[in-house]
Every structure is written in C-alpha cells, then in structure tokens.
Amino acid sequence: MAVLKFRIYLEEDDAVYRDIVIKHTQHFIDLHFAILKAYEFDQKHQATFFRSNDNWQRGREISFEKYDKTYVAEPLLMADTTIGSEIRDTNQKFIYLYDFTKNWVFLVELINVSKEENAKMNYPAVSRVEGIGPQQYGTKSLLGDKFADIEEKYDLSEAAEGFGEEGEEGETDSDDSETEETNEEEF
C-alpha cells in the first residue's frame, strides 16, 4: 500500500508549511480534516480541492459538498474520491480552498511516495511543521473586545519622554557625525 507525503504551503508564505502523510486509499475528506488540524483551524466552513498543474492552475474540483454555485463540471465529492485516484504524476499538485469568505488558499504538493507503511502510525498524520501558522480569525478575535480596552488604558507618553532623553544623546552623536560627513562632501 502506498503512503503519500504532501507538503501543504500557505499560499502567501511558502516558508510556512505542514507535511502530511496519508495512504493512497484514503479519501480527500481525510486530507481535508488533516490540513485543518495541522493548521489549527476549525471545521465550520466550506472547502474544496482543485487538481492542479505545475503553474497552480485550477483543474477538476473535489468538493466537500455540492454548494449553491454554478459549476463548469459537476465536482467530485471528497468523501467519495480516493486520493490515489486523482494522482496523475509523481509531483501532483492540488489547491485547497477553505472558508470561501476569508478565502484561505493552500498549495498542496506531492513530495514523496513510499511503499513502506508505519504500523504504529495512524494515517493521515502530520510529519513535519515549519513556520508559525496563521490565526484563522486574527488576534482580535482571540482576545475579543478587551484587546482594544487594554490598548486604551495605558498612556505611555510619560515613559516615552523619559526614554527619549536617553535616546536623544545617542542620536545627537550620530547626527553630528553625519552632519560632519555631509559638510566635508559639500566642499
């Protein structure tokens, strides 16, 4: 039985990625939930995969469910479609779109195919984590309305004035040296 290793990049930052290993006989819905878990996203929103080429162009759609939208071709369903059935070459790519409102886009690339299966591992599994993943709803949603209250409570103007005096001495020295260099260049 083949074990596939996919690297799932955040579209905006290819330094942030997760590697997921999954059996070729498992379904896209398993990969869908593995990606959400790897990036610590909830499971409340719509999602779809697109088979892709090397230029990351969207091809055949593999959707979580049939949504109220016009389709070029009827999408395959994640629960019914095995991953192995959609692999066309050894560096197959998919685009994973999650939360159609926020438009989270992940680039999914097949990076390894192995015939060895680890009997102790539950597939799918995250095999590597690189970079800090994004907050699904941003920082403010985690802290709620209290975040703005905290910012407004503290007036740092007095502390800034005290710090500025020390900083001004250092800046004055560097400003003088820059002024001297400028004056020398003018003559």
N, C-alpha and C positions, 0 to 999 in steps of 0.2 A: 504494500500500500504506500503510495507516495505522500510525503509530507512537504507542503509548500510553505516557503517563508516569504512573506510580503513585508515590504517597508512602506509604512504609511506616513507620508510627509504632510505637514501643514502647508497649504498652497503658498501662503505669504512668506514662509520661512523654512527653507529646506534643511536648516540646522536642527529643527525640531521634528523628530520622527519617533515612531514606535515600530519595532519589528514584531510581527505576529506569525506564529507557526500554526498551520491548520492542515487537516487531512484533505486530500483532493475530493473525497467523497462527501465532505460536509457541505452545507448549503450556505448561500450568501447571507442568509439571516444570521448564521453563526458568526460570520466575519463582521457583519453589521454590529452585533452586540459586543464583540471583542474590541472593535475600534472605539466604541463609546466608553467601554470600561477602561481601556488603555489611556484615553484622554480625560477620563473622569467627567464625562458628560452624562446628563440624564437621558431617559428614553422616551421623552414626551413628544417628540416632533417627527415630522415626515422625513423620509430618507429614500435615496435611490443611488444605485451604482450605474455607471456607464462603462461599457467596454471601450477601450481607448487604443490609440496607436502611439508611436514614438513622439508625436507632436502634441500629445494630450488633447486630441480632438475627440469629442463625444460621439460614441457609436451606439450600439444596441443597449437599450435601457433594461436594467434589472431592478425593479421597484419593490419597496416594502409592501405596498398595496396599490390598487388602481385608484389614482387620485382624480379629482374633478378638473381635468385639464385635457387639452387636445393633444393626442399622440400622433406622431408621424407613423409609428408602427406600434402595435399593441406590446406593452412591456412584458418581459418575463417577470415572474414573481420570485422574490428572494427565498421564500420558504420552499419553492418547488424546484429551484435551479441549483445544481451542484456546482461547486467552484471548478472542478476538473472539466466540466462540460463547456466552460467558456474560455479555457486556456487555449490560445491559438499558437503561441510560440513560447520559447524559454524566457523571454523577458516581457511577458504580457503585462499590460498596464490597465488600470481601471481608474475612474474618477468617482469619488464617493461624495455625494452632496447630502448634507444633514441640516435640518431646520431651514426650510425654504424661505423663511422670513429673514433670519440672520445670515443665511447663505454661507454656512461653513463648508469649505471645499477642501477635500483631502485627496492627495495623489497617491494611488496605491500601485506599487510596482513589485512584480515577482522578482526576487533576488536569488532564490535558491530552490532547487528541487532535490529532495533526498528520499531514498528508498528505505532508510532506517527510521523506525518509529521507536520513540522512547516509551516503554511500557508504563513508566511511573508518571508520565505527564498526561494531564487532561487537556485535550485539544478542543478548541483553539487556546493558545497561550501566548502571552507577551514574553518574548525572549530578549528584547533589548529596549531600553528607554534612553533617548537622547534629547536634551533640552527641556526647558520648563514649558509645559503645555499651556495653552491659553485658558483663561477663565471663561466659561461658557456664557455667563451673563455679565461679565465685567466685575470690577472690585466693588462698585457702589451697591450692586445687588446683594453682595455677600454681607456688607455691613449695614445695609438699609439706610434709612433717613438719618440715623445717628451719625453717619460719616460727615455730613455737612455740618452738623451741630458741633462736632469736635473741632473742625477747622475754624469755626467762627468764635469759639470760646477763648482761644489764646491769641493775645495781641503780642506779637514778638517785636514791636517797634523799639522798646527799651533795650532789649537784649541785642538787637541788631545795631543800635547806636554804640553800645559798649564794644561790640566786636569790631565795628567799623573803625574805631580809633586805632586798634592794633593793626588791622589790615591796611590802614592808610599809610602807616610808616613804611611798611614793606613795599606798597605800591609807589610811594613817593620816590624811594631809592631807585626802583626800576624805571619810573617815569623820567627821572633826571638823566639816567644813563641813556635812555632812548632819545631824549632831547639833545644831549651832547653829541650823539652819533649823527642825528639829523642835522645839527648845526655844522658839523665837520663836513658832511656831504655837500652842503649848500655852497661852501667856499671853494 
